Amino acid sequence: MLIVGFFIFVGLASPWIAPYPARSYASLYSGEAGAPPSWQHPFGVEPSGIDVFSEVIHGTRNDLYVGVAATVLTVVIGVAVGALAGYIKGVLADIVLGVTQVFLVIPALLLILLFARIFSALVFAGLGLTLIVLILGLFGWSSVTYLVRGEILRVKELEFIQSARALGASTWRIMFRHIVPNVLSPVIVVSTLNIAGFILTEVVISFLGFGDPNTSTWGLLINEGFTYVRSHWWVSLFPGLAVVFCVLGFNLMGDGLSDALNPRLRE
Amino acid sequence: MENSLLEVQGLKTYFFTEAGVVKAVDDATFDVRSKETIGLVGESGSGKTVTALSALRIIPRPGRIVAGSIKFEGTDVLAKSEDEMRQLRGPKMAMVFQDPSSSLNPVYTVERQLSDILMLHRKLTKKEASQRAEYLLELVGIQDPETRLKAYPHELSGGMKQRIAIARALSCEPTLLFADEPTTNLDVTVQAQVLELMKKLQRDLGMSMVMITHDMGIIADMTERVTIMYAGRVMEATETKTIFHEPRHPYTEALLAAVPRVDQRRILEVIPGNIPNLIEPPSGCVFHPRCKYARRICMDNVPPLEETGRGHTVACIRWKEVSLKGV
């Protein structure tokens, strides 16, 4: 929770706390290009003159944006489709489930790389992050759908739903007061873990060079550092550490939430 | 029928499944008078629960009431709109379910579950509702109601949960309470306590109760009249005393013979076979394949529910010919 809070703070405040603007080659002219970590440049400088510390901070903002936005998209689509699939019966339900299954078996990463190439015009127009969010969201909702549908089917049959009806609760009331709260907590937990997963995917995309080379992300930095990792290890190391801690943070938060949302473990 | 609170006539509730039409309730007729407790008895799957759900009109899909009439306080339940039904459920009719561990919503505290209904039906404020919730817990004999209000269902024992389910059903003082095997999932000692409590509440609040059970002991202890159901049909209905001493239906006799007794050492008689397939029930009398008195005639004719004496009805073609023993 603390780790995630820290990253979110850094992400939100990045324009003010980063010593240099994003993708700024300022240090090239001060003769500090390629300098190792120092007080002036805590994470060192790239050979091209980019301050790694600033880049990691700007990257935090962009990577969190990708992770959170893509997750929001998957939750919106996933819950809507899942609720539909859990509530209706018959042929329509089969169709919905079939479509969901198709999305479940698509190797998302390959498609993402493909789309990033196809729409490279968008990437260079500065919409690279939005594109990645859209692709991740549009191909990642099926697991949420399955979760929601399964939970709704389970909860719907429980006796307290019927006893709520027996005491005069309306259909809407049952849906939102009784079914949704019982379904929501696993969705929140899974979504937290999904944020970490999407951030990792974004890192992979950028690392492979399919991202926008003009947008600061951790993956891009690792990529840039990768070519001269023997002489300038700091360029890759620090964004790598950021990825590790951020993902770890979200995973810990997911665990914490799953405990906190479980009434059985509540004090 | 004089001062009937609930009158069920020829009720048929079918479930339209992919495998076929399941005739869960097939021609059920009975009535509940004001301030009395009646028993609804039968094996599992004989349509007792579905009958109660039909009266409240909360039959789960794909079930539907296809025929019959249900009158409550003289008005036709089946003609009411869903909105009107919701006004009825809770303040007029309520139900206690079989399994207390799943009939309470696990994500809400006891207080929330009780006050929600009060706020919905009685339009109480939050504060009034929680005061009444505390009173209700006292009413159902829960010690230390203040702390229990803050508890989640999993923190309570089965008996306590069932008491809370009862408190919740009684919260708006219904005139009719359906109790669907309220003690089946409880320990024997707790069972006795809960039954005692229900009996007391029924008397004190002056409500009518439909006790759904397969336990003849509970019937003897709690009810004034009893309706015996089998495969969705009424087999026999009469006063509780009469059913034990002079049963008129072979199924009733068989049920009684399967009850153990403290004062007699005997081998319990088992009813041979199983409850029939409700998609294709046996022809004629539904009980004939398992009935030791069955004749050819039972296979071909559906026995009507006949009046055999004062307030005693039986659905058996041969009721005059067979002599049955009670207990």
Interface residues (C-beta under 8 A of the other chain):
Chain A: K89 L158 E159 F160 Q162 S163 A164 R165 A166 L167 G168 A169 S170 R173 R177 H178 P181 N182 S185 P263 R264 R266
Chain B: L53 L56 I58 P60 R61 R86 Q87 L88 R89 G90 P91 A94 M95 F97 Q98 D99 S102 S103 L104 N105 P106 V107 Y108 D116 I117 L120 H121 Y152 H154 A165 R168 A169 F178
